[in-house]
Amino acid sequence: MTMEKRRDFIKKAAIASAGLTFGGPMIFSAKSYSNIMGANDRIRVATIGVNGRGNSMSSTFAKQKNTEVACICDVDERAIPKTIKRVLDAGQANAPRPEKDCRKLLEDKSIDAIYIATPDHWHAPLTIMGCQAGKDVYVEKPISHNPREGELAVAAARKYDRVVQMGAQRRSAPTLAEGIEALHNGIIGRVYFAKTWYTNNRKQTFLKPGAVPSWLDYELWQGPAPRMAYKEGLIHYDWHWFWHWGTGEALNNGTHEVDVARWGLGVDFPIRVSSVGGRYQYRDDWETPDTQVITMDYPGGISLMWENRSSNGRQIESRDRGIIFYGEKGSLDTGGDMYTVYDSEGKLVKEVKPQQKEESMQGRNTASPSLGLDSLHVADFLDAMRNRRRPNCDVELGHKSTMAMQIGNIAWRLKRDIQLDPANGHIIGDKEAQQLWSREYEKGWEPKV
């Protein structure tokens, strides 16, 4: 592909749905993307959950053209001043106002959008609340804690006509979009299998009874989840490994790779999902597996596999995380905003690297694996708001990728295959599995559309 054709493709593949026309060459770097928006209307954003990922993303929003981070919200009062400083350091003139209770900022009609980086059990309920309050929503993956919540989030976005973007940044990666287009155009023939993986060196987690810290509103942290006694070691990260609040590594990280795989394979809902694995490395308090394989069969003779080793850091194919597509004529590898093509004998055919160094990936960085891709994805969200279009990872796309992994966890918990209706992803003929389709909520917190 010539450079001219490549630039033309990037326009079409990465942002074609925006309906925008640009003059001259398109240069897609995280630094320059925000300067091509052109609109003069300022978007005011509130960021919610800023102890880790949200802290980084607050500055990313602050750096976007005609965008203001108007409010910083967290139940940990220590986190708010740090993020306000980070926003100011990013160049924003006005300091965001602090807020502990997200429900109060939803009442503020001057706020146009909310960004959500809370624990998983808050993602869908807060997305729905945001839509009902007339806000557009950028929510980190997974889009929901359970499949029913994902359906409700989709329904809320459609009912209230809101832009809802899931934080799957690779959907806005221009070079990767070129690679996915090449897959769809037959560069390796019919694509029938995708292997995805994630590796890390996570350590033991032990929880113990303790007093709620003075800096934490634990009641509000629990929010929609039924009340449980506070335990030391749970907050701010290791809630991921407990079903009451988290969704395990499958949704914490696997969602990213599976979303790209599903995009490349061109599939929606699976017909069968299975999973094996366990908590093998340590004997501690983890409820979710540190070693897990989830496999999904899709209509048309297509399969997808995700492999996880949370506590054994040996890389696969020299990468912390990645995706390989297999087809009749060869394979295509990717891990971030790049791709490599091999023939059926494993001989290198083509290698396309990121256009900008800042778009490369640091697979185990929990705050921001790629600042460049963060900026591109945020810019896409803001442009979707201004043009009232669906963003690159619209809520429905996010739900399909999230739900597939949630079914994988259900299969692992029940130790059997789960059969699904490919029309909507609903579980077929398994009442016990269907009970895990949703969850119980604290009274008064039940999400409704």
C-alpha positions in Angstrom: 0.0 0.0 0.0 1.5 3.4 -1.0 1.7 6.1 1.7 -1.0 8.1 -0.2 -3.4 5.1 -0.2 -2.6 4.4 3.4 -3.5 7.9 4.5 -6.7 7.7 2.5 -7.5 4.4 4.2 -6.8 5.8 7.6 -9.3 8.6 7.0 -11.9 6.0 6.0 -11.2 3.2 8.5 -10.4 5.2 11.7 -12.9 8.1 11.5 -15.1 7.7 8.4 -18.2 7.5 10.5 -17.6 11.0 11.6 -18.7 12.3 8.2 -15.8 14.8 8.2 -13.8 16.1 5.3 -10.1 17.1 5.7 -7.8 19.0 3.4 -4.2 17.9 2.8 -2.5 14.8 4.3 -3.9 13.2 7.5 -1.3 12.8 10.2 -2.6 10.7 13.1 -0.5 11.3 16.1 -1.9 11.7 19.6 -0.4 15.2 19.7 -2.0 16.4 16.4 -5.4 14.6 16.5 -7.0 17.1 18.9 -6.1 19.9 16.5 -8.2 18.6 13.6 -11.6 18.8 15.3 -12.3 22.3 14.1 -15.4 22.9 16.3 -15.5 25.8 18.7 -18.0 24.4 21.1 -16.4 23.6 24.4 -17.2 20.2 26.0 -17.2 20.1 29.8 -16.3 16.6 31.3 -16.5 15.2 34.8 -14.1 12.4 35.6 -15.2 9.8 38.1 -12.8 7.4 39.8 -9.3 8.9 39.7 -7.1 6.8 41.9 -5.3 5.1 39.0 -6.5 5.0 35.4 -8.8 7.9 35.9 -5.9 10.1 37.1 -4.1 9.6 33.8 -7.2 10.0 31.7 -8.2 13.2 33.4 -5.0 14.9 32.0 -5.7 13.3 28.6 -9.2 14.9 28.5 -7.7 18.2 29.7 -5.3 18.3 26.7 -8.0 18.0 24.1 -9.0 21.0 22.1 -12.1 22.9 23.3 -12.5 20.5 26.3 -12.5 21.3 30.0 -12.3 18.8 32.9 -14.9 20.6 35.0 -15.2 18.2 37.9 -13.1 15.5 39.6 -15.1 12.9 41.6 -13.8 10.2 43.9 -14.9 8.5 47.2 -11.2 8.7 48.3 -10.7 12.3 49.3 -6.9 11.9 48.9 -7.2 11.3 45.2 -9.0 14.4 44.2 -6.2 17.0 44.9 -3.7 14.9 43.0 -5.8 14.8 39.9 -6.7 18.4 40.0 -3.0 19.2 40.0 -2.5 16.8 37.1 -5.2 18.6 35.1 -3.6 22.0 35.8 -0.2 20.6 34.9 -1.7 19.4 31.6 -2.3 23.1 30.8 -6.0 23.7 31.8 -6.5 27.2 33.1 -9.3 26.5 35.4 -9.1 24.1 38.3 -11.9 21.4 38.3 -14.3 21.5 41.2 -14.0 18.5 43.6 -16.9 16.2 44.3 -17.3 13.0 46.3 -20.8 11.9 45.3 -21.2 11.2 41.6 -25.0 11.6 41.9 -24.5 15.3 42.6 -22.5 16.0 39.5 -25.1 14.3 37.4 -27.5 17.1 38.5 -25.1 19.7 37.1 -26.6 20.7 33.7 -23.3 22.5 32.7 -21.5 19.1 32.5 -21.8 17.5 29.0 -20.1 14.2 29.6 -18.8 11.9 32.3 -15.8 9.6 32.2 -16.0 6.5 34.4 -13.0 4.6 35.9 -14.7 3.2 39.0 -14.7 -0.4 40.1 -16.5 -2.8 37.7 -19.7 -3.0 39.8 -20.3 0.7 39.1 -19.7 0.8 35.4 -23.1 0.0 33.9 -25.3 1.5 36.7 -23.4 4.8 36.4 -23.5 4.7 32.6 -27.2 4.3 32.8 -27.5 7.1 35.3 -25.4 9.3 33.1 -27.6 8.6 30.1 -30.7 9.4 32.1 -29.2 12.7 33.2 -28.5 13.7 29.6 -24.8 13.1 29.7 -22.7 11.4 27.1 -20.5 8.7 28.6 -16.9 7.3 28.2 -16.8 4.2 30.4 -13.7 2.0 30.9 -13.9 -1.7 30.1 -15.6 -3.8 31.0 -18.8 -2.0 30.2 -20.7 -4.1 32.8 -20.3 -6.4 35.8 -22.7 -9.0 34.3 -24.5 -9.5 30.9 -27.8 -8.1 31.9 -26.2 -4.8 32.9 -24.6 -4.6 29.5 -28.0 -5.0 27.8 -29.4 -2.3 30.0 -26.5 0.0 29.2 -27.2 -0.4 25.4 -30.9 0.2 26.0 -30.1 3.4 28.0 -27.8 4.8 25.3 -30.4 4.2 22.6 -33.4 5.4 24.6 -31.8 8.6 25.7 -29.9 9.1 22.4 -26.5 9.4 24.1 -23.0 8.8 22.9 -21.5 5.9 24.9 -17.9 4.9 24.3 -16.2 1.9 25.9 -12.4 2.3 26.7 -11.2 -0.1 24.1 -8.5 2.2 22.7 -7.4 -0.1 19.9 -10.6 0.6 18.1 -9.2 4.1 17.4 -5.7 2.9 16.4 -5.1 3.9 12.8 -2.5 1.4 11.8 -4.4 -1.5 13.5 -7.5 -0.3 11.7 -5.6 -0.7 8.5 -4.6 -4.2 9.5 -8.2 -5.2 10.4 -9.3 -3.9 7.0 -6.6 -6.0 5.3 -8.0 -9.0 7.1 -11.5 -8.3 5.9 -10.1 -7.8 2.4 -8.5 -11.3 2.5 -4.8 -10.7 3.1 -4.6 -14.2 4.8 -7.7 -15.7 3.1 -10.7 -16.8 5.1 -9.9 -16.1 8.8 -11.2 -18.9 11.0 -9.3 -18.6 14.4 -7.9 -15.9 16.7 -5.7 -16.6 19.7 -5.4 -13.9 22.3 -3.4 -13.7 25.6 -2.4 -11.7 28.6 0.5 -12.3 31.1 1.6 -10.6 34.3 3.4 -11.2 37.6 0.7 -10.4 40.1 1.4 -11.4 43.7 -0.6 -12.8 46.6 -3.7 -11.1 48.0 -4.9 -11.5 51.5 -7.8 -9.6 53.0 -8.3 -8.9 56.7 -10.9 -7.2 58.8 -10.3 -3.5 59.5 -11.8 -0.1 60.2 -12.9 2.0 57.3 -10.2 4.7 56.7 -11.2 8.3 57.4 -10.4 9.3 53.8 -12.8 6.8 52.3 -16.6 6.8 51.8 -17.0 3.1 51.8 -20.8 3.2 51.7 -20.6 5.1 48.4 -17.7 2.9 47.1 -20.1 -0.1 47.4 -22.9 1.8 45.7 -25.0 -0.7 43.7 -23.4 -3.8 45.3 -25.1 -5.5 48.3 -23.3 -4.4 51.5 -20.3 -6.3 52.8 -18.0 -5.5 55.7 -14.9 -3.5 54.9 -11.6 -5.4 54.6 -8.1 -4.2 54.3 -6.4 -5.0 51.0 -9.5 -4.7 48.9 -9.2 -1.1 47.9 -8.0 0.3 45.5 -7.1 -2.5 43.1 -7.5 -6.0 44.4 -11.3 -5.9 44.3 -10.7 -7.1 40.7 -10.3 -10.7 42.0 -13.6 -11.0 44.0 -16.9 -11.7 42.2 -18.9 -9.3 44.3 -17.2 -6.3 42.8 -14.8 -7.5 40.1 -14.8 -9.7 37.0 -11.3 -11.2 37.2 -8.5 -10.9 34.6 -10.8 -12.0 31.9 -12.6 -8.7 32.0 -9.9 -6.6 33.6 -7.6 -7.2 30.6 -8.9 -9.9 28.3 -11.7 -7.6 27.1 -9.1 -5.6 25.2 -7.7 -8.4 23.2 -11.0 -10.2 22.6 -12.5 -7.0 21.3 -9.8 -6.7 18.7 -10.2 -10.4 17.8 -13.9 -10.1 17.5 -13.5 -7.0 15.3 -11.0 -8.9 13.0 -13.1 -12.0 12.8 -16.2 -10.1 12.1 -18.4 -11.9 14.6 -21.0 -10.9 17.1 -22.3 -13.4 19.7 -20.9 -16.9 20.2 -22.8 -20.1 20.1 -20.7 -22.0 22.7 -18.2 -20.9 25.4 -16.0 -23.0 27.6 -13.3 -22.3 30.1 -10.7 -24.1 32.2 -8.1 -22.9 34.8 -7.9 -22.0 38.4 -6.0 -20.1 41.1 -2.8 -22.1 40.8 0.2 -19.9 41.6 -0.8 -19.0 45.2 -3.1 -20.1 48.0 -4.6 -16.9 49.0 -7.9 -15.0 49.0 -8.4 -14.7 45.2 -11.7 -16.0 44.0 -11.1 -15.5 40.3 -8.5 -17.6 38.4 -4.9 -16.5 37.8 -4.6 -19.1 35.0 -7.4 -19.4 32.6 -8.3 -20.3 29.0 -11.6 -19.2 27.5 -12.7 -20.5 24.1 -15.6 -19.3 22.0 -17.2 -20.8 19.0 -19.0 -18.5 16.6 -21.4 -19.3 13.7 -19.7 -20.1 10.4 -16.8 -22.2 11.7 -14.9 -19.5 13.6 -13.3 -19.8 17.0 -11.6 -17.4 19.4 -9.4 -18.3 22.4 -8.0 -16.2 25.3 -5.2 -17.4 27.5 -4.3 -15.8 30.8 -1.5 -16.1 33.2 -1.8 -13.4 35.8 0.9 -14.7 38.0 3.5 -16.1 35.6 5.1 -13.4 33.6 6.7 -15.4 30.7 5.7 -13.7 27.5 4.0 -15.3 24.5 5.4 -14.5 21.1 7.7 -12.0 22.9 4.7 -10.0 24.0 3.0 -9.4 27.4 -0.3 -9.5 25.5 -1.4 -9.9 21.9 -3.6 -11.3 19.2 -2.9 -13.7 16.3 -5.4 -14.3 13.5 -5.1 -17.5 11.5 -6.5 -17.9 8.0 -6.2 -20.1 4.9 -3.2 -18.3 3.5 -1.3 -17.3 6.7 -1.5 -15.3 9.9 -1.6 -11.8 11.1 -0.2 -10.7 14.5 -0.9 -7.6 16.5 -0.4 -6.3 20.0 -1.2 -2.6 19.7 -1.2 -0.1 16.8 0.8 -2.3 14.5 0.5 -5.6 12.6 2.6 -8.3 11.0 1.6 -10.7 8.3 3.1 -14.2 7.7 2.4 -16.8 5.0 1.2 -20.3 5.9 4.7 -21.5 6.4 5.5 -18.7 8.9 7.6 -16.6 6.6 7.4 -12.8 7.2 5.4 -11.1 4.4 4.7 -7.6 5.8 5.3 -5.6 8.9 3.6 -2.2 9.7 4.7 -0.3 12.8 3.0 2.5 14.7 3.2 5.8 13.0 4.1 7.5 16.2 6.3 6.2 19.1 3.7 7.4 21.6 1.1 5.0 20.1 3.2 1.9 21.1 2.0 -0.4 23.9 3.2 -1.0 27.5 1.0 -4.1 28.1 1.2 -4.2 31.9 0.8 -0.5 32.6 -2.4 -0.2 34.6 -2.6 3.6 34.4 -2.1 3.9 30.6 -0.7 1.2 28.3 -0.5 3.8 25.5 -1.0 7.6 26.0 -1.1 8.0 22.3 -4.0 5.6 21.8 -5.8 7.1 24.9 -5.7 10.5 23.2 -7.0 9.1 19.9 -9.8 7.3 21.6 -10.8 10.3 23.6 -10.7 12.5 20.5 -13.0 10.1 18.7 -15.4 10.2 21.7 -15.5 14.0 21.7 -15.9 14.2 17.9 -18.8 11.7 18.2 -20.4 14.0 20.7 -20.1 17.0 18.5 -21.4 15.2 15.4 -24.0 13.0 17.3 -22.7 9.8 15.8 -21.7 6.5 17.3 -18.1 6.3 18.5 -15.4 3.8 17.4 -16.2 1.5 20.4 -19.9 2.2 20.7 -21.7 0.7 23.7 -23.2 -2.2 21.6 -19.7 -3.2 20.4 -18.4 -3.0 23.9 -21.2 -5.1 25.2 -20.7 -7.9 22.7 -17.0 -8.2 23.6 -17.6 -7.9 27.4 -20.5 -10.4 27.4 -18.5 -13.1 25.7 -15.9 -13.0 28.4 -18.5 -12.8 31.1 -20.0 -16.1 29.7 -16.4 -17.5 29.9 -16.4 -16.7 33.6 -19.8 -18.3 34.0 -18.5 -21.5 32.2 -15.4 -21.5 34.5 -17.5 -21.1 37.7 -19.9 -23.9 36.7 -17.2 -26.1 35.1 -19.1 -26.8 31.9 -19.7 -25.5 28.4 -22.4 -22.8 27.9 -24.6 -22.9 24.8 -25.8 -19.5 23.5 -28.3 -18.1 21.1 -26.2 -16.3 18.4 -28.9 -13.8 17.8 -28.6 -12.1 21.2 -26.0 -14.1 23.2 -28.6 -15.4 25.7 -27.9 -18.7 27.5 -29.8 -21.7 26.2 -31.1 -24.5 28.4 -29.0 -24.0 31.6 -31.0 -22.5 34.5 -28.0 -22.4 36.8 -26.0 -20.5 34.3 -28.9 -18.1 33.7 -28.9 -17.2 37.4 -25.5 -15.7 36.8 -26.7 -13.6 33.9 -27.5 -10.8 36.4 -26.9 -10.1 40.1 -28.6 -8.9 43.3 -28.3 -5.2 44.1 -28.4 -3.1 47.2 -32.0 -1.9 47.8 -32.7 1.3 45.9 -29.7 0.9 43.6 -31.2 -1.4 41.0 -30.4 -0.2 37.5 -33.5 0.5 35.4 -34.1 1.9 31.9 
